[in-house]
Amino acid sequence: MTTVTSSKKEALTKKVAKVATYYHPKTWKEKGVWWTLGLFSITYLVVVIILGIYWSRSPGLFDVREQALSLMDSNTSKLVTGTITTATAIRIGETLLDKPGGYLTNDISPPGVYLDNIPNWEFGALTAWRDLTHAMRNDFSRSQSQSVENKDLAIAQPQSNYQSNSWILPSSESEYRTGINALHRYNRALAATGDAHAQFYARADNLSGYLEVVSKRLGSLAQRLSFAVGQDVLDNALAGESKASQSTPKPAQERTKTPWMKIDDIFFEARGYTWAVLHSLEAMEIDFASVLEDKNAAVSLKQITRELKNTQNTVWSPLILNGHGFGPMANHSLVMASYVSRVNAAITDLRNLLQTG
């Protein structure tokens, strides 16, 4: 009987001690710290996920004429040849920097560091922006090979070519912003009444030269997109010229296939490049209107921009899918490659019209 009573007392003592420990202020302080840390971690994770989803949305289309009008000073400037193309170049650069999340390619913190679709989109748009500023500096703003280049475009073009992933000292954003500011100065000088120092020459040869660069970019993107399903490619680099040579021999046939982890990267790079080129060509459709009409090529350029708009259709799938050719699953890369190839073919026809029409 004494043993039983002693056991009960011991058990009761342990229970009381446990309850006392549980309700002790020090214990609750420790539990509060862990509870706060847990709540903060969950909240941080939710915020990062929501921001990541929001920042991963591709920028939409804009009206190039409205963009040009928004930059005009009603008292001292007006829309003239080249102002719409220049305003479009400004908007492309500003979109890279000012879209939701800002410029993400050089991010080193969440959620930007975890995202890859938009950084690849940025690289595609950045490539198109670089091509446009190069054409503006070396062709559109110069009357002939011996003419002096525009001082503002001589700043804008190299700034747009600064490395895309520099985080600091200096950052990519600061260098691109310097280039955008130079484009603003060129645009104001171009539109200023009576200022003849800034010029934009809308000629058929200038437009043809720019389209040649775009065509090569699109041809490369179409090939890389089509490699998503894998195919055997024959080496035809020297076809048509018996005496031609190359630095390093290549196999007569090789297998090409995009790694699974790179499929969406190439898709969004193509989507970014075509987004920027679409707006550039819409602007040139207005600035080069007289040239296109003279060559009876206006409808050809309009068809190109219409095809480019198809590359910006909404992607309803949460993932970029790539089936096997005619397999049961969708193949987003081949659909994009189809649009890009059609645009490339149409640009080739347009260049022929500009050169011989």
SEBA-770622 format. One record per residue: x, y, z of N, C-alpha, C in turn. Coordinates in steps of 0.05 Angstrom, whole numbers, plus 5000, padded with zeros to 4 digits. Layout:
<nodes>
XYZXYZXYZ;...
</nodes>
This chain:
<nodes>
501749765000500050005000501850255000;503950245016505850465017507250514991;507950284977509250304951507450434930;504950364930502950474911502650774915;502350844941502051124948504451284940;506851184944509351314937509551354907;508651154891508751164862506851384852;504551394865502651604856503651884862;504951904886506052164892508352244873;509952054865512152114847511052194819;509052054811507852114784506552394785;505152454807503852714810505952934811;508152884824510353084825511453144798;511852934782512952974755511053124737;508453074741506353204725506253504732;506453564758506453844767508853984756;511153854757513653974747513554024717;512253844703512053874674510254104667;508054124682506154354678507454614684;509054614706510354864715512454944694;513854744683515854814662514454924637;512154804630510754884606509855174608;508855254632507855524635509955714646;512355634648514455814658515056034637;515356284644515856504625518156454606;520356334616522556274598521856084576;520255874584519355684563517655814542;515855984550514056124531515756314514;517756434525519456614509520856464487;521956224494523256054474521255964453;518955884461516855794442516056034424;515956274435515256514419517256574398;519756534404521856584384521556394360;521256144366520955944345518355994329;516256064343513756124329514056364311;515456564320515856804303517556744279;519656584283521356504261519856344240;518156154250516555994232514656164216;513256344229511356514216512656694195;515056804203516556974184517356814159;518356564163519256404141516956344122;514656274133512356214116511456464100;511356684114510556934101512457014079;515056984085517157054065516856874040;516356614045516156434023513756494006;511456564018509056634003509556893987;510857093999511357343985513257293961;515357133965517157073943515756933920;514056743926512556593905510656783890;509256953904507357133891508857333874;511057443884512657633868513857493844;514757243848515957093826513957053803;511456983810509356953790508757213776;508657433792507957693780510257793762;512657753771514957853755515457683730;514357443729514857263707512957313683;511257513685509457573663510957743642;510857653617512157803595510758073591;512258283586510958543580509158533556;507058693556505158693534505958873512;504258903491504859063468504159353474;505359543459504659823462504459953435;503160183434502760333409505160513404;506560463382509060613377508460913371;506260973358505661253353505061403379;503461273396502761393422505361433439;507161243437509661273451511161523442;511361553415512761783404511362053412;508762053412507362303419507762373448;508062163465508362213494511062343500;512962333482515662453486515862723473;513862813459513963063445513463303463;515063513459514463773472512863933452;510263983459508364103440509264383430;510964513445511764783438514164803419;515964613421518464633406518964393388;517364193387517963953372515463843358;515963663340513763533325514763263315;512863093307513562833296514762873269;517262783265518562793239519662513233;520862483210521962223202524062133223;523561903234525461793253524661813282;522861993289522162033317520661783328;519061653311517561423321519461183326;521361143308523360933312525060983336;525861233340527461303363525961273389;523461373389521761343413521261043419;521060883399520760593403523260473416;525560553406528060463418528260543448;527360783454527360873482525460693498;523060643488521160483503522060193507;523460083487524459813491526559803513;528360003513530360013535529160063562;527160243563525860293589524260063599;523059913581521559673589523359463602;525759433591527659253603528259323632;528359583638529159673665526759723683;524459793672522259893689519859713691;519959483678517659293680517559183709;515359053716515058943743517558773751;518758833773521158703782523658823772;523459013752525759143741527358953724;529959003721531758843705532758613723;532058363714532458133731534957963725;536158013702538457843693540757843713;541258063726543458083745542658073774;540157983779539257973807540857753823;541357823848542757623865541157553890;538657643891536957583914534257483904;532757343921530157233914528157473910;526157433893525757193876527157203849;528457433843529657453817531757253811;533357173831535456983827534456713820;531956653827530756393821529356373794;528856603782527356623757529156593733;528256463712529856443688528356513662;525756503662524256563638524556853630;524057033649524257323643527157403637;529157313652531857383644532557293615;531457073606531956993578530357173559;527957243567526357443552527957703550;529057783572530658033572533058013552;534357783552536657763534535757783505;533457663498532457683471531757973463;530358113481529658383476532058563475;534058503493536558663493538058623467;538058383456539458343431538158503409;535458513408534058673388534658973392;534759063417535359343423538159413414;540059233418542759283409542859303379;541459133365541459143335540259403326;538159493339536859743331538659983336;539860003359541660233364544060233346;545059993339547259973320546460083293;544060003283543160103258542760403258;541660503281541260793283543860953282;545860853296548460993296549860983270;549960743257551660703233550160743207;547560733206546160743181543960963181;542060943198539661123197540461413201;542461473217543061753223545261863205;546261703186548461793169547661793140;548462003126547662023098549461863079;551961823087553861663071556161573088;557961413076560061293092561961493104;562261733091564161933101562862133119;560362103126558962303143559762253172;559462473188560162463216557862333232;558462153250556362023266555262203287;552762153295551462313315552662263342;553262473357554762453382553062303404;550462343403548762203423548561903417;548261843392548061553384550761413388;552961573386555561463392555861383421;554161493438554061413466552061183471;549761213459547561023463548260743454;549560723431550060453419552060283436;554360393444556160233461554960173489;553460363500552160323526550260083525;548860053503546959833501548359563499;550959573492552559323490554059253515;553559393537554859333562553959053571;555658903585554958633593552358623609;550858413604548058413614547758323643;549858213655549558093682551258223703;552058473699553658613719551858723741;552458643765550758723788551558993799;554159063799555059303812557759393801;558359643803560959773796561859723767;560459813747557659923749555659703743;553159753749551059563744550159593715;549059373704548059383677545859593674;544159613695541959813693543060093690;545160173705546160443703547360503675;548660303664549860343637547660363616;545560193618543460203598541860463601;541560563626540160813631541661043618;544361033618545961243605545361243575;545161003564544560983535541761083529;539861023546537061123542536961423543;538461543562538561833564539761963539;541761833527542861923502540861903479;539161693479537061673459534961893462;534361963487532562183493533662443481;536262493484537462743474537362743443;537962513431537762493402534962543392;532962433406530262453398529262753400;530162893421529363173424530663343402;533163283396534463433375533263373348;532463123344531163043319528563183314;527063213335524363333333524363633337;526563753345526664043350526364193324;524664393323524264553299526764703292;527664663267530064813257532764693264;532864463279535364343286536164143265;538264203250539164033227541463853234;542463863259544763713267544063413271;541663353281540763083285539063003261;539762783248538262703224537562403226;535462323211534662043208533962013179;535561843164535161813136533661563130;531161593121529461363115529861283085;531761113081532461023053532060723051;531760623027531260343023533760183030;536160283025538560123031538960113061;538260323076538460313105536660103117;534160103108532259913118533059623111;533959593086534859323077537159223094;539059393101541259313118540459223145;538559373157537559293184536059023182;534458993161532858743158534658503154;536958543142538858323138539858213165;540358393184541258313211538958163225;536558273223534258153236533757873224;534057843198533657583185535557373196;538057453200540057263210539357183239;538457373255537757313282535357113282;533357173266531057003265531756723255;533456703235534256443225535656273246;537356403262538656263284536656163305;534756343312532756273332530956043322;530256053297528555843286529955573287;532455563281534055313282534155213311;534855393330535055303358532455213369;530255343361527555253370526954973359;527554933334526954673321528654443333;530954503345532654303356531354183382;529154293391527954203416527153903414;526353813390525553533387527853363377;530053483369532353323360532053253331;534153283316534153203288536953173277;537253023255539752993242540153213222;542353353224542853583206545253523189;544953573162547153543143548753803142;551353773138553054013137552954123108;551654353105551454473078552754753078;554654793096555855063099557255153074;558454963059559955043035558554973010;555954923011554454852987554355082967;554655012942554455212921557055342912;559255272925561855392918564055182923;565055072901566954852902569554922915;570455172912573055262923572855372951;570455372963570155492989571455303010;572255423033573455263054572655373081;573155223102572555313129574855233147;574955363171577255343188577555063200;575254943208575254673221573254493208;574154263198572254073185570053983205;567753933194565453843210564453583199;563153413216561953163206559853223184;559653043165557653073144554853083155;554452953178551752943190552152933221;550553083235550753083264548053103277;547753003301545253003315545153243333;542953393330542553633347540053603363;540253663389537953663406538453853430;536554023435536754213457536454063483;538154103503537853983529535154053541;533953873555531253913566531054163583;533154223599533154453617533454713602;534154713576534554953560532255013542;530254843540528154883520526555133526;525755183551524255423557526055673555;528655643559530455873557530455983528;530655803509530755893481528056003473;525855873483523155973476522756263485;523556323509523056593519525056793508;527456703500529256883486528056963459;526956763445525656823419523257013423;521756963445519457133450520257423456;522457453471523357723477524457863452;525957723435527057843411524857923392;522857753387520757813369518958043380;518658053406517158283418518458543411;521058563414522458813408522458873378;522958673362523058713333520258793322;518158673333515458753325515059053328;515759163351515359453355517259613337;519659523333521559663316520459683287;519459463277518359463249515759613247;514159613268511759783268512460073266;514560153280515560433279516660493251;518160313239519360353213517160353191;515060213196512760213177511760503174;511960663195511060943193513361123183;515761093195517961273187518861223158;518660973148519460913121517160883102;514861013109512460983093512761053064;514161273059514461363031516261173015;518261063028520060873014518560613008;517060523028515560273024513360303002;512160543002510160592981511460602953;513760722951515160742926515960462915;516660282934517460012926515059822926;512659922931510159762933510559532953;511759602976512459402996511159443022;509359643024508059703050506559463060;505059323042503459103051505258863060;507558843049509458633057510358673086;511058923093511858973120509558943140;507159023131504858993148504258693154;504758523134504358233138506458123157;508858233156510958143175510258213203;509358453208508558533235506158373245;504358303227502058133235503057863243;504957743229505957483236507457493263;508957713267510457743292508557763316;506157873312504257883334503457603344;503557413326502857133333504857023353;507357123353509357023372508857123400;507057313403506457433429503757333440;502557133427500057023438500456913466;498356913481498456813509499256523510;501056453528501856173533500156083556;498255913551496355823571497455603589;499455463580500655253595502555363616;502655253641504555353661507455273654;507755083636510354993628510654993598;513055043588513555023559513854733552;511954633538511854343531513154293504;514454063502515753983477515353683473;513353623456512853343450514853243430;514253023417515952903397514752923370;515253153357514153193330511153193329;510052973318507152943316505952783340;507352803363506452653387503952773399;502852653420500352733432500552993448;502953083455503253323472503853563454;503153803464503754043450506754093448;507554233427510354293424510554593419;510954743441511055043439513455133423;515655003425518055083410517655073380;516354853370515954833342513855033332;511855093348509955293340511355563337;512955633357514455883356516355883332;517755653327519555633304518055683278;515555583276513955623252513455923247;512556063268512156353265514656493257;516856433271519456573266520356513237;520056273228520956203201519256343180;516656373184514956513166515756803164;516356923187517157203188519857233173;521657053177524257063164523957043134;522256873125521856843096520657103084;518757223099517457463090519457693089;521357703109523357913109525257883085;525857633077527557593053526157703029;523557653026522057763003521958063004;521658183028521558473030524258593022;526458473030529058573023529458562993;528458362980528658342950527058572938;524758632949523158862939524659122942;525859162965527259412971529759442953;531059222946533459232930532959242900;530759122891530259092862527559202853;525759252873522959332866522759602855;
</nodes>
